[in-house]
Each structure stands twice: as structure tokens, then as C-alpha cells.
């Protein structure tokens, strides 16, 4: 299968970054109030241009940060980005640091994810047998593109990291935080899953930019975390992440140079015989399955 050249990059903004992205959109800015088979997205999705690319911005937690991590409509968000023609997704989110060398206010370009969520729908394909490969949940191509763009960013950018996604909404106990460190995680957050898995099922190249705001509970300090310090760290990492994403999107043609296996993730993943997939389900999931069930589409 030929890999598509990107026409639009989805930007999923977590705490802090989503509003900043909205404020800096250029071009013909438009709001899309979409309906998907999985309900409405977190908020109307805004399209425009950022850093030279056509983009679609999702406020993950909704307007006014109304949704906690468990109740984010992850399937609707990813499906809506697919409906809008996105081929790549850059997601961001506030995290806690689990490592001495990752300071609050840094940026971590994650390349691995550990899923510890328990209450969230994990797939688009509840009525089919579809098994995508997820050894590398973050697209190597898009991760490399962000890594290259980081050279011009004012701030510390770690070009690798494992994100452990917990259910929340409460933060870790000290014992849980130490367990996450023992598991090999570098940052802890509440939103990367099932988001990364769903992006792979939707054949979207997905990259994850973690914004550490504090040391997680594993590190005992003399001072309790204070909101003012956390917000200041978030502001610093948000500034750097904004500059990083702008640099990464400055040359849209560069995306075509590095091909992504994510764009063909379903080629051998659909195990259900196509003759057993009824027309209503085909229509419902057409943005995801259409290329694979209709020989005329490539």
C-alpha cells in the first residue's frame, strides 16, 4: 500500500497546551461540531494552519477542562480526526516525573507506553476480530521527526521515555509510584491510553509529547507540591512544546520523506472474513475500514 502524504495533522492538547494552540492558529480557522459512531468528541474540533501545516486541534478534556481522564471520549476524538482527513497525530499531556534526570519543566518524547487503565473502551472493533501490532505504540517516523525538530528548542528535550498510563483521577500512592519506577516507566500520566492504541487502529501515525510538571510521589521532599510550582513548570514545558511542534510542522513536505507503518496497520490485522461483516457495520466504520473492504479504494 502507498503511504499517504499528510493533508492534516491532528494535535491533541492536554492541560495547558490545547488552549495555546487554539490561540495561535492561522489561516481559515473553522470549528467542526462532529458526530461519530462513538458519540461526540470532547469539544468541537478546530481546523486551521499551524507552523506551515493544516491541523485539527482537539481539546482532550473539553472546554473548561470538564472531563476527567476516564471520561474523555477517546474513540470519538480519534474517529473525528480520521473523518477530518488527518494522517498524523501529535498528542501532549501533563505528567509526573519518575526519574532523577527528568526535571519538571522538561519535555519527554515518549516512545513506549504501559497501560494500567481499567475502565476505558480499548478498541473501535468490538464486533470484529482485529489485531493491530503495537510493539511500538508511538510511530518511529513521527517520533524521529519531533526529535530532529528539538534541536532548535530552548529547553531540555528527552528523546526517549516510557509513559505509564494509570486510571486516575487520584494521583499515585507512594507505593504505586515506586512500582511504576520498578516497571521501567519514566513519566506517569492518565491519558495516553487507549488514545495511542486507537490511533493505530485508525491507521494514524501517533507521537506523544509528555510535559512533566512535578516529581511523582516516589520522591520524598521537604516541601509538599504546591499548585503554583506545578503551574509554573507546566507553563515552561508548554512554551517549549509549542515551539517544538511549530518547528516540526514548519516543513509539511518532510513528512513524506519518512514513511510510517502506522498508515497500513490494518493490512493484515482484520481476521474476520469480509463476507461476515454486515453492511451496516461497514457503513458505521467506513472511515476506518473502507479502504480494506472496498477494492476500489487504495
Wavefront OBJ file of the C-alpha trace (Angstrom):
o trace
v 0.000 0.000 0.000
v 1.214 3.507 -0.774
v 1.695 5.649 2.286
v -0.436 8.797 2.209
v 1.145 12.217 2.202
v -0.265 14.165 5.139
v -3.023 16.620 4.402
v -3.726 17.413 8.043
v -2.053 16.735 11.400
v -4.199 16.192 14.468
v -2.986 17.984 17.599
v -4.418 16.669 20.854
v -3.850 19.200 23.581
v -3.855 18.269 27.218
v -3.620 20.569 30.199
v -2.304 23.955 29.073
v -1.199 23.273 25.504
v -4.621 22.911 23.878
v -5.683 26.475 24.603
v -2.316 27.834 23.483
v -2.576 26.005 20.171
v -6.052 27.418 19.631
v -4.821 30.934 20.238
v -2.041 30.652 17.664
v -3.963 29.091 14.783
v -3.656 30.830 11.420
v -5.386 30.641 8.049
v -9.042 29.792 7.629
v -9.934 28.795 11.169
v -13.096 26.700 11.376
v -14.904 24.882 14.182
v -16.350 21.418 13.463
v -19.168 20.085 15.629
v -18.975 16.421 14.645
v -20.927 13.297 15.453
v -19.254 9.883 15.346
v -20.486 6.303 15.906
v -18.896 6.652 19.342
v -20.588 9.881 20.320
v -19.344 13.452 20.179
v -15.683 14.395 20.634
v -14.552 16.171 23.789
v -15.337 19.522 22.172
v -15.817 20.948 18.675
v -12.615 20.361 16.701
v -10.899 23.424 15.300
v -9.022 23.372 11.998
v -6.578 25.899 10.615
v -2.852 26.196 9.992
v -0.018 25.970 12.485
v 3.691 26.056 11.667
v 3.022 25.582 7.949
v 0.714 22.535 8.216
v -3.020 22.091 8.109
v -4.005 20.962 11.583
v -7.048 19.858 13.575
v -6.991 20.618 17.285
v -8.715 18.507 19.927
v -9.156 19.784 23.470
v -8.825 16.384 25.129
v -10.560 17.369 28.355
v -13.204 19.509 26.680
v -13.850 23.197 27.030
v -13.065 24.389 30.521
v -11.329 21.079 31.313
v -14.698 19.491 32.073
v -13.740 15.839 31.527
v -11.581 13.750 33.817
v -9.212 11.243 32.149
v -11.542 8.251 32.459
v -14.436 10.093 30.815
v -12.557 11.539 27.840
v -14.293 10.149 24.702
v -11.084 8.773 23.220
v -12.788 6.808 20.457
v -14.848 9.791 19.322
v -11.786 12.060 19.343
v -9.653 9.756 17.189
v -12.540 8.832 14.882
v -13.320 12.534 14.343
v -9.688 13.246 13.408
v -9.885 10.421 10.868
v -13.123 11.902 9.486
v -11.348 15.245 9.043
v -8.593 13.688 6.933
v -5.797 13.546 9.499
v -2.950 11.120 8.839
v -0.722 12.030 11.792
v -1.414 12.874 15.438
v 0.819 14.694 17.907
v -0.577 14.376 21.418
v 0.579 16.157 24.547
v -0.211 15.792 28.212
v 0.938 16.795 31.683
v 2.772 14.058 33.589
v 4.742 13.375 36.733
v 8.442 12.580 36.504
v 9.640 9.194 37.722
v 13.349 9.777 37.081
v 16.017 11.961 38.631
v 17.261 13.202 35.250
v 13.801 14.293 34.034
v 13.107 17.620 35.687
v 9.735 19.318 35.925
v 9.517 21.744 33.042
v 11.377 19.412 30.633
v 9.819 17.686 27.612
v 9.851 13.923 27.044
v 9.314 12.467 23.572
v 7.846 9.143 24.637
v 8.387 6.031 22.554
v 6.809 3.403 24.819
v 3.616 3.151 26.863
v 2.497 0.880 29.719
v -1.284 0.650 30.024
v -2.688 0.360 33.547
v -6.163 1.701 32.783
v -9.172 -0.477 33.601
v -12.412 1.406 32.841
v -11.998 2.590 29.232
v -13.144 1.106 25.911
v -9.960 -0.127 24.229
v -10.944 -0.677 20.597
v -13.131 0.544 17.753
v -13.710 -3.054 16.706
v -15.866 -4.600 19.395
v -17.883 -6.504 16.758
v -14.888 -7.749 14.767
v -11.639 -9.613 15.340
v -8.979 -7.002 14.582
v -5.459 -7.356 15.984
v -3.085 -4.463 15.256
v 0.616 -4.650 16.035
v 1.503 -2.328 18.906
v 5.099 -3.187 19.784
v 5.971 0.450 19.138
v 2.833 2.385 20.118
v 4.424 5.690 19.159
v 5.252 5.990 15.465
v 9.009 5.763 14.921
v 8.811 8.084 11.930
v 6.897 10.845 13.694
v 8.963 10.435 16.855
v 12.112 10.906 14.785
v 10.682 13.977 13.123
v 9.996 15.566 16.511
v 13.427 14.531 17.781
v 15.087 16.288 14.855
v 12.984 19.415 15.409
v 14.003 19.533 19.094
v 17.496 20.772 18.296
v 16.255 24.342 17.990
v 14.061 24.357 21.097
v 15.008 26.405 24.150
v 14.665 23.824 26.906
v 15.563 20.252 27.761
v 14.015 17.641 25.482
v 14.489 13.951 26.295
v 14.282 11.974 23.070
v 13.113 8.724 24.639
v 10.880 7.714 27.503
v 8.290 5.224 28.734
v 4.909 6.595 29.793
v 2.839 4.602 32.282
v -0.849 5.414 31.952
v -2.827 4.984 35.170
v -6.588 5.230 35.504
v -6.791 8.104 37.983
v -8.274 10.527 38.695
v -6.369 10.417 42.002
v -2.598 10.601 41.723
v -0.333 7.688 42.651
v 0.233 6.436 46.129
v 3.901 6.406 47.080
v 3.954 2.609 46.718
v 2.381 2.807 43.256
v 4.866 5.455 42.197
v 7.778 3.257 43.266
v 6.188 0.325 41.435
v 5.953 2.415 38.252
v 9.658 3.169 38.537
v 10.407 -0.517 39.024
v 8.378 -1.291 35.890
v 10.750 0.904 33.885
v 8.479 3.904 33.380
v 9.946 7.401 33.126
v 6.792 9.510 33.394
v 3.286 8.835 34.676
v 0.076 10.249 33.275
v -3.594 9.398 32.733
v -4.385 9.957 29.049
v -2.050 8.171 26.611
v -4.168 5.017 26.630
v -6.323 3.976 24.927
v -5.508 7.008 22.752
v -2.306 5.559 21.240
v -3.925 2.169 20.617
v -6.947 3.732 18.918
v -4.716 5.870 16.715
v -3.008 2.698 15.490
v -6.389 1.080 14.757
v -7.303 4.205 12.781
v -4.004 3.970 10.839
v -2.806 7.308 12.193
v 0.861 7.911 12.964
v 0.893 8.879 16.661
v 3.519 10.736 18.682
v 3.378 11.511 22.403
v 4.899 14.634 23.970
v 4.927 14.399 27.767
v 5.139 17.556 29.872
v 6.431 16.755 33.390
v 5.032 19.190 35.944
v 6.280 17.661 39.210
v 8.132 14.779 40.806
v 5.719 11.962 41.388
v 5.139 10.552 44.874
v 8.243 8.308 44.770
v 10.477 11.266 45.590
v 10.193 12.439 49.171
v 10.989 16.124 49.553
v 10.917 18.591 52.392
v 8.183 20.613 50.719
v 4.794 19.360 49.617
v 3.993 20.073 45.952
v 2.275 23.423 45.592
v -0.063 24.308 42.777
v 1.859 27.459 41.919
v 5.055 25.475 41.300
v 3.262 22.862 39.208
v 1.617 25.548 37.063
v 4.945 27.324 36.569
v 6.569 24.078 35.430
v 3.635 23.418 33.109
v 3.980 26.894 31.623
v 7.692 26.342 30.937
v 7.217 22.942 29.316
v 4.193 24.202 27.364
v 6.248 27.035 25.893
v 8.916 24.569 24.797
v 6.366 22.072 23.445
v 4.671 24.790 21.416
v 7.997 25.755 19.864
v 8.822 22.095 19.206
v 5.536 21.373 17.437
v 5.789 24.567 15.406
v 9.286 23.577 14.258
v 8.170 20.015 13.460
v 5.306 21.322 11.305
v 7.329 24.015 9.546
v 8.009 21.795 6.530
v 4.955 19.700 5.622
v 6.828 18.015 2.763
v 9.230 16.448 5.275
v 6.518 14.073 6.433
v 6.596 12.326 3.074
v 10.316 11.568 3.427
v 9.821 9.260 6.405
v 7.150 6.658 5.779
v 5.039 5.322 8.650
v 3.993 1.720 9.082
v 1.019 3.031 11.053
v -0.651 4.020 7.796
v -1.008 0.355 6.833
v -1.688 -1.017 10.316
v -4.884 -2.833 9.274
v -3.481 -4.511 6.155
v -3.108 -7.879 7.910
v -4.929 -7.116 11.129
v -8.556 -7.816 10.141
v -9.119 -11.503 10.862
v -12.883 -11.537 10.411
v -13.845 -12.690 6.925
v -15.085 -9.673 4.963
v -18.177 -11.637 3.940
v -19.161 -11.837 7.607
v -19.080 -8.048 8.130
v -22.602 -6.765 7.572
v -23.254 -3.650 5.534
v -24.487 -1.619 8.490
v -21.212 -2.176 10.346
v -19.199 -1.446 7.205
v -21.028 1.837 6.814
v -20.652 2.703 10.505
v -16.894 2.190 10.423
v -16.293 3.308 6.831
v -13.572 5.882 7.681
v -11.577 3.045 9.262
v -12.490 0.013 7.168
v -13.447 1.443 3.789
v -10.035 1.042 2.187
v -9.834 -2.584 3.275
v -13.321 -3.721 2.320
v -13.743 -1.805 -0.957
v -11.214 -2.946 -3.588
v -11.700 0.306 -5.500
v -10.140 2.289 -2.626
v -6.364 2.360 -2.197
l 1 2 3 4 5 6 7 8 9 10 11 12 13 14 15 16 17 18 19 20 21 22 23 24 25 26 27 28 29 30 31 32 33 34 35 36 37 38 39 40 41 42 43 44 45 46 47 48 49 50 51 52 53 54 55 56 57 58 59 60 61 62 63 64 65 66 67 68 69 70 71 72 73 74 75 76 77 78 79 80 81 82 83 84 85 86 87 88 89 90 91 92 93 94 95 96 97 98 99 100 101 102 103 104 105 106 107 108 109 110 111 112 113 114 115 116 117 118 119 120 121 122 123 124 125 126 127 128 129 130 131 132 133 134 135 136 137 138 139 140 141 142 143 144 145 146 147 148 149 150 151 152 153 154 155 156 157 158 159 160 161 162 163 164 165 166 167 168 169 170 171 172 173 174 175 176 177 178 179 180 181 182 183 184 185 186 187 188 189 190 191 192 193 194 195 196 197 198 199 200 201 202 203 204 205 206 207 208 209 210 211 212 213 214 215 216 217 218 219 220 221 222 223 224 225 226 227 228 229 230 231 232 233 234 235 236 237 238 239 240 241 242 243 244 245 246 247 248 249 250 251 252 253 254 255 256 257 258 259 260 261 262 263 264 265 266 267 268 269 270 271 272 273 274 275 276 277 278 279 280 281 282 283 284 285 286 287 288 289 290 291 292 293 294 295 296 297 298
